[in-house]
């Protein structure tokens, strides 16, 4: 099985930072191939289950990390997030998941040179633990932002919170998710925060179309990296991974350079629209998923 995903012979930047911070590293956890799926069920390593309900998924792609933390095996686990791979398993397992901004923590260069989707950090049981993990590994010199530092207690600041209820497709969350969102809204209001509904600040249909291309491109690039690192041929690799993961990487191979360049070229406009929201709010709140964890 290690021929599918060999154990690395040297530490990457985040692994090195974790070691330098004095953490005890225990094991390697499971994830979906290429980090492509919001579940963790692979042909090579089997099904990773949600400790709260063994017939449900812990999510993905960092599902093994979330399962290990939720089961009490470790207090926190390294994870990485491109399109929800920290946030989805944290949500599914009732944990804290933070994807940091680019440039806050040590990170290896992405496989998609024009736009690195993925940032590493951790999944933990408490905001305190996640904040202290970030403080232990964040860049103190030459970082894009000043360090956050340790969080000693609650802040007295009252926030302007923008509430995004629907998904990018316009679909509303299921009843259970809406109930959780409403409960959170009431807690925030009771603590004196201002909460108001906001709308997506860009053409969501166009964004989804462009992001889908970028996501598929990243899957194709990760497949090429895996083929190079393992010396497997493409046919053998296809027999070792889930068909859905293989399909994502195969579709990425079909995207033309011109189409990819156009999609990546529009990212800046989406970002400007998104950052513009924060002229009126301090925080955006939304459901992580529109539905509860699936079986």
C-alpha positions as CSV (number, residue, x, y, z in Angstrom):
1,X,0.0,0.0,0.0
2,X,2.9,2.4,0.6
3,X,3.6,2.2,-3.1
4,X,0.4,4.1,-3.7
5,X,1.3,6.9,-1.3
6,X,4.9,6.4,-0.2
7,X,6.1,7.8,3.2
8,X,8.1,10.9,2.5
9,X,11.8,10.8,2.9
10,X,12.0,14.4,4.1
11,X,9.8,17.0,5.8
12,X,7.8,19.6,3.9
13,X,7.7,23.2,5.3
14,X,4.6,22.6,7.6
15,X,5.9,19.2,8.9
16,X,9.2,20.9,9.7
17,X,7.4,23.7,11.5
18,X,5.3,21.2,13.5
19,X,8.5,19.4,14.6
20,X,10.3,22.6,15.5
21,X,7.3,23.6,17.6
22,X,7.8,20.5,19.7
23,X,4.6,18.5,18.8
24,X,4.8,14.7,19.0
25,X,3.9,13.3,15.6
26,X,1.9,10.1,15.9
27,X,0.8,8.7,12.5
28,X,-0.3,9.3,9.0
29,X,-4.1,9.7,8.4
30,X,-6.3,9.0,5.4
31,X,-7.6,11.4,2.8
32,X,-9.3,11.2,-0.5
33,X,-7.0,10.8,-3.5
34,X,-5.7,14.2,-4.8
35,X,-7.8,15.8,-2.0
36,X,-10.6,15.8,-4.5
37,X,-13.6,14.4,-2.7
38,X,-15.6,15.5,0.4
39,X,-15.4,11.9,1.7
40,X,-12.6,9.6,2.7
41,X,-13.2,6.2,1.1
42,X,-10.3,4.9,-1.0
43,X,-9.6,1.7,-2.7
44,X,-6.1,1.6,-1.2
45,X,-7.0,2.3,2.4
46,X,-10.7,1.5,2.8
47,X,-13.5,3.5,4.5
48,X,-12.8,6.1,7.1
49,X,-15.8,6.4,9.4
50,X,-17.3,9.2,11.5
51,X,-16.7,8.4,15.2
52,X,-20.0,10.0,16.1
53,X,-21.9,7.7,13.7
54,X,-20.0,4.9,12.1
55,X,-22.3,4.5,9.1
56,X,-21.7,8.2,8.2
57,X,-18.7,9.9,6.6
58,X,-16.3,12.2,8.5
59,X,-16.0,14.2,5.3
60,X,-12.9,15.0,3.3
61,X,-10.5,15.4,2.0
62,X,-8.8,15.5,5.5
63,X,-11.3,13.0,6.9
64,X,-8.7,10.8,8.7
65,X,-7.5,13.9,10.6
66,X,-11.0,14.7,11.7
67,X,-11.8,11.1,12.7
68,X,-8.7,10.9,14.8
69,X,-9.5,14.1,16.7
70,X,-13.2,13.3,17.1
71,X,-12.4,9.8,18.4
72,X,-10.0,11.2,21.0
73,X,-6.9,9.6,19.5
74,X,-5.2,13.0,19.3
75,X,-6.1,16.5,20.5
76,X,-5.4,18.0,17.1
77,X,-4.3,16.9,13.6
78,X,-2.6,18.5,10.7
79,X,-4.9,19.0,7.7
80,X,-5.0,21.0,4.5
81,X,-7.8,22.9,2.7
82,X,-8.3,23.9,-0.9
83,X,-12.1,23.9,-1.3
84,X,-13.2,22.8,2.1
85,X,-10.9,19.9,3.0
86,X,-10.4,21.2,6.5
87,X,-13.8,22.9,7.0
88,X,-15.9,20.0,5.7
89,X,-14.5,17.2,8.0
90,X,-14.5,19.6,10.9
91,X,-18.2,20.4,10.4
92,X,-19.1,16.7,9.9
93,X,-17.3,15.7,13.1
94,X,-18.3,18.6,15.4
95,X,-14.7,20.1,15.5
96,X,-12.9,23.4,14.8
97,X,-11.4,23.7,11.4
98,X,-9.5,26.8,10.1
99,X,-8.1,27.4,6.7
100,X,-5.6,30.2,7.1
101,X,-5.0,33.0,4.6
102,X,-2.2,32.5,2.1
103,X,1.2,33.5,3.5
104,X,0.4,33.0,7.1
105,X,2.0,29.5,7.6
106,X,4.9,27.6,6.0
107,X,3.7,25.9,2.8
108,X,5.2,24.1,-0.1
109,X,4.6,25.5,-3.6
110,X,1.3,24.4,-5.1
111,X,1.0,22.0,-8.0
112,X,-1.0,24.6,-10.0
113,X,1.5,27.4,-10.4
114,X,-1.0,30.1,-11.4
115,X,-3.2,29.7,-8.3
116,X,-2.4,27.7,-5.2
117,X,-5.7,26.7,-3.7
118,X,-4.5,24.8,-0.7
119,X,-3.3,26.0,2.7
120,X,-2.4,23.8,5.6
121,X,-3.2,24.1,9.3
122,X,-5.1,21.8,11.7
123,X,-8.4,20.3,13.0
124,X,-8.9,20.5,16.8
125,X,-11.6,20.3,19.5
126,X,-11.4,23.9,20.6
127,X,-10.8,27.4,19.3
128,X,-8.1,27.7,21.9
129,X,-6.1,24.7,20.6
130,X,-6.4,25.9,16.9
131,X,-5.3,29.4,17.9
132,X,-2.3,28.0,19.8
133,X,-1.4,25.7,16.9
134,X,-1.5,28.6,14.6
135,X,0.7,30.7,16.9
136,X,3.2,27.8,17.1
137,X,3.7,27.4,13.3
138,X,2.8,30.8,11.8
139,X,5.5,32.8,9.9
140,X,7.1,35.4,12.1
141,X,9.4,36.8,9.5
142,X,8.7,37.6,5.8
143,X,5.0,36.7,6.3
144,X,2.3,38.4,4.3
145,X,0.5,39.4,7.6
146,X,1.7,40.1,11.1
147,X,1.4,37.1,13.4
148,X,-1.9,36.5,15.2
149,X,-0.1,35.2,18.4
150,X,-1.7,33.3,21.2
151,X,-5.4,33.9,22.1
152,X,-5.6,34.3,25.9
153,X,-9.3,34.7,26.2
154,X,-12.6,36.2,24.8
155,X,-12.4,39.4,22.9
156,X,-14.5,42.4,24.1
157,X,-14.9,43.5,20.5
158,X,-18.4,43.4,19.0
159,X,-18.5,42.4,15.3
160,X,-20.5,43.2,12.2
161,X,-21.4,39.8,10.9
162,X,-22.7,39.1,7.4
163,X,-24.9,36.1,7.1
164,X,-24.8,34.0,3.8
165,X,-27.7,31.5,3.9
166,X,-27.8,30.0,0.5
167,X,-25.1,28.1,-1.4
168,X,-23.3,29.3,-4.5
169,X,-25.9,27.5,-6.6
170,X,-28.8,29.4,-4.9
171,X,-29.9,26.2,-3.1
172,X,-31.1,26.7,0.5
173,X,-29.8,24.5,3.3
174,X,-31.7,21.5,4.7
175,X,-33.9,22.0,7.7
176,X,-31.3,20.7,10.2
177,X,-28.7,23.0,8.9
178,X,-31.0,26.0,9.0
179,X,-31.8,25.2,12.6
180,X,-28.1,25.2,13.5
181,X,-27.6,28.4,11.6
182,X,-30.5,30.0,13.4
183,X,-29.2,28.9,16.8
184,X,-25.8,30.4,16.1
185,X,-27.5,33.6,14.9
186,X,-29.3,33.9,18.2
187,X,-26.1,33.3,20.3
188,X,-24.3,36.0,18.4
189,X,-27.1,38.4,18.8
190,X,-27.3,37.7,22.5
191,X,-23.6,38.5,22.8
192,X,-24.2,41.9,21.2
193,X,-22.9,41.3,17.7
194,X,-24.7,42.8,14.7
195,X,-25.9,40.1,12.3
196,X,-27.5,40.9,8.9
197,X,-28.0,38.9,5.8
198,X,-25.8,39.6,2.8
199,X,-25.7,38.4,-0.8
200,X,-22.9,36.8,-2.8
201,X,-20.8,39.7,-4.2
202,X,-20.2,38.2,-7.7
203,X,-21.9,36.2,-10.4
204,X,-22.1,32.9,-8.7
205,X,-22.9,30.9,-11.8
206,X,-19.9,32.3,-13.6
207,X,-17.7,31.7,-10.5
208,X,-18.8,28.1,-10.2
209,X,-18.0,27.5,-13.9
210,X,-14.5,29.0,-13.5
211,X,-13.8,27.4,-10.2
212,X,-14.8,24.0,-11.5
213,X,-12.2,24.3,-14.2
214,X,-9.5,25.4,-11.7
215,X,-10.5,22.5,-9.4
216,X,-10.2,19.9,-12.1
217,X,-6.9,21.4,-13.3
218,X,-5.5,21.0,-9.7
219,X,-6.6,17.3,-9.7
220,X,-4.8,16.7,-13.0
221,X,-1.7,18.4,-11.7
222,X,-1.7,16.3,-8.5
223,X,-2.1,13.1,-10.6
224,X,0.9,14.0,-12.7
225,X,2.9,14.7,-9.5
226,X,1.8,11.3,-8.0
227,X,2.8,9.5,-11.2
228,X,6.2,11.1,-11.2
229,X,6.8,10.5,-7.4
230,X,5.7,6.8,-7.5
231,X,6.9,5.8,-11.0
232,X,3.5,4.1,-11.5
233,X,2.1,4.1,-15.0
234,X,-1.3,5.9,-15.6
235,X,-3.3,2.7,-16.1
236,X,-2.0,1.1,-12.9
237,X,-2.7,4.2,-11.0
238,X,-6.3,4.3,-12.3
239,X,-6.8,0.8,-10.9
240,X,-5.7,1.8,-7.4
241,X,-7.9,4.9,-6.8
242,X,-11.6,5.6,-6.6
243,X,-13.3,6.1,-10.0
244,X,-14.6,9.5,-8.9
245,X,-11.1,10.7,-8.1
246,X,-9.8,9.3,-11.3
247,X,-12.6,11.1,-13.3
248,X,-11.8,14.5,-11.7
249,X,-8.1,14.2,-12.7
250,X,-9.1,12.9,-16.2
251,X,-11.4,15.8,-16.8
252,X,-8.7,18.2,-15.8
253,X,-6.5,16.8,-18.6
254,X,-9.2,17.8,-21.1
255,X,-9.2,21.5,-20.2
256,X,-7.3,23.5,-22.9
257,X,-4.6,25.9,-21.9
258,X,-6.6,28.8,-23.3
259,X,-9.7,28.0,-21.3
260,X,-7.6,27.5,-18.2
261,X,-5.9,30.9,-18.7
262,X,-9.3,32.6,-19.1
263,X,-10.7,31.0,-15.9
264,X,-7.6,31.9,-13.9
265,X,-7.7,35.4,-15.3
266,X,-11.1,36.1,-13.8
267,X,-10.1,35.1,-10.3
268,X,-8.9,38.6,-9.5
269,X,-12.4,40.1,-10.2
270,X,-14.1,37.5,-7.9
271,X,-11.5,38.3,-5.2
272,X,-12.1,42.0,-5.4
273,X,-15.9,41.5,-5.1
274,X,-15.4,39.2,-2.1
275,X,-13.0,41.5,-0.3
276,X,-15.3,44.4,-0.9
277,X,-17.9,42.8,1.4
278,X,-15.5,43.5,4.3
279,X,-15.9,47.2,4.0
280,X,-19.3,46.7,5.6
281,X,-18.8,43.5,7.7
282,X,-16.0,42.1,9.8
283,X,-17.0,38.4,9.5
284,X,-19.0,36.3,7.0
285,X,-21.0,33.4,8.4
286,X,-22.4,30.6,6.4
287,X,-23.1,26.9,6.6
288,X,-20.2,24.7,5.7
289,X,-22.5,22.2,4.0
290,X,-26.1,22.5,2.9
291,X,-26.8,19.0,4.2
292,X,-25.9,16.9,7.3
293,X,-23.1,14.3,6.9
294,X,-24.0,11.6,4.4
295,X,-23.9,7.9,4.9
